[in-house]
Amino acid sequence: SDHMIRDIELDSNNTAWMASNNGLIKFTENGELTSILFRDGIYQNVIIDISIDTENTLWIATDFGMIRFKE
């Protein structure tokens, strides 16, 4: 799979969020690695950029628009 990383952002919990060509990747301080895919509706898995606000909401830019993501 194509996991070319386009952006890496850290949230207030020191979780690394990575934008890749094949979805969003979450990497915690404990070493847990999780892939999050957006395949429903208009969303695709190509993540271009990530921004995290003060409430740990992720704003995810894709080649089809923005996704608001909160765990």
A tleap script that builds the chain and sets N, CA, C and O, in Angstrom:
source leaprc.protein.ff14SB
mol = sequence {
  NSER ASP HIE MET ILE ARG ASP ILE GLU LEU
  ASP SER ASN ASN THR ALA TRP MET ALA SER
  ASN ASN GLY LEU ILE LYS PHE THR GLU ASN
  GLY GLU LEU THR SER ILE LEU PHE ARG ASP
  GLY ILE TYR GLN ASN VAL ILE ILE ASP ILE
  SER ILE ASP THR GLU ASN THR LEU TRP ILE
  ALA THR ASP PHE GLY MET ILE ARG PHE LYS
  CGLU
}
set mol.1.N position { 0.838 -1.190 0.000 }
set mol.1.CA position { 0.000 0.000 0.000 }
set mol.1.C position { 0.879 1.249 0.000 }
set mol.1.O position { 2.059 1.194 0.345 }
set mol.2.N position { 0.297 2.346 -0.383 }
set mol.2.CA position { 1.022 3.607 -0.493 }
set mol.2.C position { 0.792 4.441 0.756 }
set mol.2.O position { -0.251 5.081 0.891 }
set mol.3.N position { 1.749 4.441 1.666 }
set mol.3.CA position { 1.638 5.233 2.884 }
set mol.3.C position { 2.621 6.400 2.872 }
set mol.3.O position { 3.229 6.716 3.895 }
set mol.4.N position { 2.775 7.039 1.710 }
set mol.4.CA position { 3.602 8.233 1.654 }
set mol.4.C position { 3.008 9.273 2.606 }
set mol.4.O position { 1.834 9.623 2.477 }
set mol.5.N position { 3.793 9.766 3.550 }
set mol.5.CA position { 3.317 10.712 4.546 }
set mol.5.C position { 3.430 12.133 3.999 }
set mol.5.O position { 4.497 12.555 3.552 }
set mol.6.N position { 2.321 12.859 4.041 }
set mol.6.CA position { 2.264 14.225 3.539 }
set mol.6.C position { 2.334 15.258 4.658 }
set mol.6.O position { 2.788 16.382 4.441 }
set mol.7.N position { 1.879 14.874 5.874 }
set mol.7.CA position { 1.847 15.808 6.998 }
set mol.7.C position { 1.824 15.002 8.290 }
set mol.7.O position { 1.271 13.903 8.332 }
set mol.8.N position { 2.436 15.556 9.361 }
set mol.8.CA position { 2.392 14.964 10.693 }
set mol.8.C position { 2.055 16.070 11.682 }
set mol.8.O position { 2.690 17.125 11.690 }
set mol.9.N position { 1.049 15.821 12.514 }
set mol.9.CA position { 0.646 16.778 13.541 }
set mol.9.C position { 0.526 16.045 14.875 }
set mol.9.O position { 0.119 14.884 14.916 }
set mol.10.N position { 0.885 16.727 15.967 }
set mol.10.CA position { 0.741 16.177 17.316 }
set mol.10.C position { -0.416 16.869 18.019 }
set mol.10.O position { -0.537 18.093 17.971 }
set mol.11.N position { -1.284 16.064 18.686 }
set mol.11.CA position { -2.349 16.663 19.469 }
set mol.11.C position { -1.886 16.858 20.912 }
set mol.11.O position { -0.732 16.571 21.232 }
set mol.12.N position { -2.764 17.340 21.780 }
set mol.12.CA position { -2.388 17.645 23.162 }
set mol.12.C position { -2.094 16.395 23.993 }
set mol.12.O position { -1.549 16.507 25.091 }
set mol.13.N position { -2.445 15.205 23.491 }
set mol.13.CA position { -2.139 13.933 24.160 }
set mol.13.C position { -0.853 13.302 23.637 }
set mol.13.O position { -0.551 12.153 23.956 }
set mol.14.N position { -0.092 14.049 22.833 }
set mol.14.CA position { 1.124 13.558 22.173 }
set mol.14.C position { 0.861 12.400 21.222 }
set mol.14.O position { 1.732 11.562 20.990 }
set mol.15.N position { -0.336 12.363 20.681 }
set mol.15.CA position { -0.655 11.408 19.622 }
set mol.15.C position { -0.250 12.028 18.302 }
set mol.15.O position { -0.596 13.174 18.015 }
set mol.16.N position { 0.483 11.275 17.498 }
set mol.16.CA position { 0.875 11.743 16.173 }
set mol.16.C position { -0.195 11.328 15.170 }
set mol.16.O position { -0.587 10.163 15.109 }
set mol.17.N position { -0.656 12.281 14.396 }
set mol.17.CA position { -1.619 12.049 13.325 }
set mol.17.C position { -0.900 12.303 12.009 }
set mol.17.O position { -0.327 13.373 11.806 }
set mol.18.N position { -0.930 11.318 11.116 }
set mol.18.CA position { -0.196 11.415 9.853 }
set mol.18.C position { -1.143 11.344 8.663 }
set mol.18.O position { -1.993 10.458 8.574 }
set mol.19.N position { -0.979 12.284 7.765 }
set mol.19.CA position { -1.734 12.300 6.519 }
set mol.19.C position { -0.967 11.472 5.500 }
set mol.19.O position { 0.215 11.716 5.254 }
set mol.20.N position { -1.641 10.494 4.908 }
set mol.20.CA position { -0.962 9.651 3.914 }
set mol.20.C position { -1.803 9.526 2.648 }
set mol.20.O position { -2.949 9.972 2.594 }
set mol.21.N position { -1.213 8.916 1.646 }
set mol.21.CA position { -1.938 8.643 0.410 }
set mol.21.C position { -2.954 7.524 0.582 }
set mol.21.O position { -3.768 7.278 -0.309 }
set mol.22.N position { -2.910 6.846 1.724 }
set mol.22.CA position { -3.847 5.756 1.973 }
set mol.22.C position { -4.502 5.911 3.341 }
set mol.22.O position { -4.525 4.965 4.128 }
set mol.23.N position { -5.029 7.089 3.627 }
set mol.23.CA position { -5.786 7.317 4.845 }
set mol.23.C position { -5.023 8.065 5.920 }
set mol.23.O position { -3.910 8.550 5.717 }
set mol.24.N position { -5.667 8.136 7.067 }
set mol.24.CA position { -5.135 8.806 8.240 }
set mol.24.C position { -4.477 7.749 9.126 }
set mol.24.O position { -5.024 6.662 9.315 }
set mol.25.N position { -3.307 8.071 9.665 }
set mol.25.CA position { -2.600 7.136 10.532 }
set mol.25.C position { -2.454 7.772 11.900 }
set mol.25.O position { -2.008 8.912 12.032 }
set mol.26.N position { -2.840 7.007 12.925 }
set mol.26.CA position { -2.748 7.465 14.317 }
set mol.26.C position { -1.651 6.668 15.004 }
set mol.26.O position { -1.641 5.438 14.949 }
set mol.27.N position { -0.705 7.386 15.665 }
set mol.27.CA position { 0.392 6.740 16.376 }
set mol.27.C position { 0.448 7.322 17.784 }
set mol.27.O position { 0.752 8.502 17.962 }
set mol.28.N position { 0.151 6.484 18.794 }
set mol.28.CA position { 0.085 6.958 20.175 }
set mol.28.C position { 1.443 6.861 20.860 }
set mol.28.O position { 2.370 6.233 20.347 }
set mol.29.N position { 1.545 7.498 22.036 }
set mol.29.CA position { 2.766 7.432 22.848 }
set mol.29.C position { 3.107 5.993 23.236 }
set mol.29.O position { 4.274 5.658 23.440 }
set mol.30.N position { 2.077 5.144 23.336 }
set mol.30.CA position { 2.279 3.743 23.722 }
set mol.30.C position { 2.729 2.866 22.562 }
set mol.30.O position { 2.917 1.662 22.733 }
set mol.31.N position { 2.901 3.456 21.390 }
set mol.31.CA position { 3.351 2.702 20.230 }
set mol.31.C position { 2.242 2.040 19.439 }
set mol.31.O position { 2.516 1.230 18.554 }
set mol.32.N position { 0.985 2.369 19.743 }
set mol.32.CA position { -0.149 1.814 19.006 }
set mol.32.C position { -0.300 2.545 17.674 }
set mol.32.O position { -0.319 3.775 17.625 }
set mol.33.N position { -0.406 1.781 16.611 }
set mol.33.CA position { -0.530 2.319 15.262 }
set mol.33.C position { -1.875 1.901 14.689 }
set mol.33.O position { -2.192 0.712 14.648 }
set mol.34.N position { -2.669 2.874 14.244 }
set mol.34.CA position { -3.998 2.599 13.704 }
set mol.34.C position { -4.178 3.342 12.389 }
set mol.34.O position { -3.853 4.525 12.289 }
set mol.35.N position { -4.695 2.650 11.382 }
set mol.35.CA position { -5.063 3.288 10.116 }
set mol.35.C position { -6.553 3.594 10.143 }
set mol.35.O position { -7.360 2.762 10.558 }
set mol.36.N position { -6.909 4.793 9.697 }
set mol.36.CA position { -8.301 5.216 9.626 }
set mol.36.C position { -8.579 5.566 8.170 }
set mol.36.O position { -7.928 6.436 7.591 }
set mol.37.N position { -9.555 4.877 7.588 }
set mol.37.CA position { -9.878 5.067 6.177 }
set mol.37.C position { -11.200 5.797 6.026 }
set mol.37.O position { -12.122 5.591 6.815 }
set mol.38.N position { -11.293 6.637 5.031 }
set mol.38.CA position { -12.517 7.369 4.708 }
set mol.38.C position { -12.939 6.962 3.302 }
set mol.38.O position { -12.470 7.530 2.316 }
set mol.39.N position { -13.820 5.982 3.218 }
set mol.39.CA position { -14.249 5.508 1.894 }
set mol.39.C position { -15.730 5.712 1.651 }
set mol.39.O position { -16.221 5.381 0.572 }
set mol.40.N position { -16.455 6.246 2.617 }
set mol.40.CA position { -17.895 6.432 2.457 }
set mol.40.C position { -18.186 7.734 1.716 }
set mol.40.O position { -17.473 8.725 1.871 }
set mol.41.N position { -19.225 7.715 0.925 }
set mol.41.CA position { -19.680 8.933 0.253 }
set mol.41.C position { -18.629 9.536 -0.643 }
set mol.41.O position { -18.019 8.841 -1.456 }
set mol.42.N position { -18.415 10.850 -0.493 }
set mol.42.CA position { -17.502 11.563 -1.382 }
set mol.42.C position { -16.050 11.474 -0.938 }
set mol.42.O position { -15.152 11.857 -1.688 }
set mol.43.N position { -15.803 10.969 0.282 }
set mol.43.CA position { -14.445 10.967 0.808 }
set mol.43.C position { -13.605 9.848 0.202 }
set mol.43.O position { -14.097 8.748 -0.051 }
set mol.44.N position { -12.359 10.142 -0.020 }
set mol.44.CA position { -11.387 9.162 -0.478 }
set mol.44.C position { -10.301 9.045 0.573 }
set mol.44.O position { -10.319 9.780 1.561 }
set mol.45.N position { -9.370 8.152 0.387 }
set mol.45.CA position { -8.332 7.922 1.376 }
set mol.45.C position { -7.103 8.812 1.225 }
set mol.45.O position { -6.211 8.755 2.072 }
set mol.46.N position { -7.022 9.631 0.180 }
set mol.46.CA position { -5.874 10.512 0.003 }
set mol.46.C position { -6.033 11.713 0.923 }
set mol.46.O position { -6.897 12.562 0.709 }
set mol.47.N position { -5.177 11.776 1.963 }
set mol.47.CA position { -5.200 12.875 2.915 }
set mol.47.C position { -4.048 13.814 2.560 }
set mol.47.O position { -2.898 13.382 2.474 }
set mol.48.N position { -4.350 15.083 2.358 }
set mol.48.CA position { -3.349 16.044 1.927 }
set mol.48.C position { -2.731 16.794 3.107 }
set mol.48.O position { -1.519 17.007 3.142 }
set mol.49.N position { -3.560 17.193 4.067 }
set mol.49.CA position { -3.083 18.016 5.170 }
set mol.49.C position { -3.988 17.819 6.378 }
set mol.49.O position { -5.152 17.443 6.238 }
set mol.50.N position { -3.442 18.078 7.574 }
set mol.50.CA position { -4.191 17.960 8.827 }
set mol.50.C position { -3.954 19.223 9.648 }
set mol.50.O position { -2.851 19.769 9.675 }
set mol.51.N position { -5.013 19.673 10.315 }
set mol.51.CA position { -4.899 20.729 11.311 }
set mol.51.C position { -5.670 20.268 12.542 }
set mol.51.O position { -6.734 19.661 12.417 }
set mol.52.N position { -5.140 20.554 13.732 }
set mol.52.CA position { -5.786 20.144 14.975 }
set mol.52.C position { -6.102 21.398 15.776 }
set mol.52.O position { -5.224 22.224 16.027 }
set mol.53.N position { -7.386 21.537 16.184 }
set mol.53.CA position { -7.749 22.715 16.969 }
set mol.53.C position { -7.551 22.456 18.466 }
set mol.53.O position { -7.090 21.383 18.855 }
set mol.54.N position { -7.895 23.425 19.292 }
set mol.54.CA position { -7.637 23.342 20.733 }
set mol.54.C position { -8.458 22.267 21.435 }
set mol.54.O position { -8.134 21.900 22.564 }
set mol.55.N position { -9.501 21.757 20.808 }
set mol.55.CA position { -10.328 20.695 21.384 }
set mol.55.C position { -9.968 19.322 20.819 }
set mol.55.O position { -10.747 18.378 20.952 }
set mol.56.N position { -8.807 19.201 20.195 }
set mol.56.CA position { -8.333 17.968 19.561 }
set mol.56.C position { -9.261 17.470 18.455 }
set mol.56.O position { -9.333 16.269 18.195 }
set mol.57.N position { -9.964 18.387 17.809 }
set mol.57.CA position { -10.708 18.048 16.602 }
set mol.57.C position { -9.749 18.136 15.429 }
set mol.57.O position { -9.027 19.122 15.279 }
set mol.58.N position { -9.743 17.108 14.602 }
set mol.58.CA position { -8.895 17.113 13.416 }
set mol.58.C position { -9.686 17.661 12.236 }
set mol.58.O position { -10.828 17.270 11.998 }
set mol.59.N position { -9.064 18.563 11.513 }
set mol.59.CA position { -9.600 19.067 10.253 }
set mol.59.C position { -8.709 18.487 9.166 }
set mol.59.O position { -7.519 18.793 9.092 }
set mol.60.N position { -9.294 17.654 8.332 }
set mol.60.CA position { -8.537 16.844 7.382 }
set mol.60.C position { -8.864 17.310 5.966 }
set mol.60.O position { -10.020 17.292 5.543 }
set mol.61.N position { -7.835 17.725 5.246 }
set mol.61.CA position { -8.002 18.144 3.855 }
set mol.61.C position { -7.740 16.955 2.948 }
set mol.61.O position { -6.702 16.299 3.042 }
set mol.62.N position { -8.696 16.686 2.068 }
set mol.62.CA position { -8.539 15.633 1.068 }
set mol.62.C position { -8.629 16.279 -0.316 }
set mol.62.O position { -8.894 17.475 -0.438 }
set mol.63.N position { -8.407 15.484 -1.337 }
set mol.63.CA position { -8.539 16.035 -2.680 }
set mol.63.C position { -10.008 16.197 -3.084 }
set mol.63.O position { -10.296 16.643 -4.194 }
set mol.64.N position { -10.946 15.835 -2.183 }
set mol.64.CA position { -12.374 16.005 -2.446 }
set mol.64.C position { -13.053 16.954 -1.464 }
set mol.64.O position { -14.261 17.167 -1.562 }
set mol.65.N position { -12.300 17.535 -0.510 }
set mol.65.CA position { -12.900 18.456 0.447 }
set mol.65.C position { -12.362 18.250 1.847 }
set mol.65.O position { -11.356 17.570 2.053 }
set mol.66.N position { -13.060 18.858 2.819 }
set mol.66.CA position { -12.630 18.813 4.222 }
set mol.66.C position { -13.450 17.778 4.993 }
set mol.66.O position { -14.623 17.542 4.705 }
set mol.67.N position { -12.786 17.163 5.990 }
set mol.67.CA position { -13.437 16.242 6.903 }
set mol.67.C position { -13.182 16.743 8.312 }
set mol.67.O position { -12.043 17.056 8.657 }
set mol.68.N position { -14.215 16.826 9.129 }
set mol.68.CA position { -14.081 17.150 10.551 }
set mol.68.C position { -14.109 15.818 11.280 }
set mol.68.O position { -15.077 15.067 11.157 }
set mol.69.N position { -13.050 15.509 12.049 }
set mol.69.CA position { -12.916 14.200 12.698 }
set mol.69.C position { -12.625 14.379 14.171 }
set mol.69.O position { -11.654 15.037 14.546 }
set mol.70.N position { -13.461 13.797 15.001 }
set mol.70.CA position { -13.280 13.846 16.458 }
set mol.70.C position { -13.461 12.422 16.975 }
set mol.70.O position { -14.455 11.759 16.679 }
set mol.71.N position { -12.475 11.963 17.757 }
set mol.71.CA position { -12.593 10.608 18.312 }
set mol.71.C position { -13.542 10.573 19.464 }
set mol.71.O position { -13.762 9.514 20.052 }
savepdb mol mol.pdb
quit
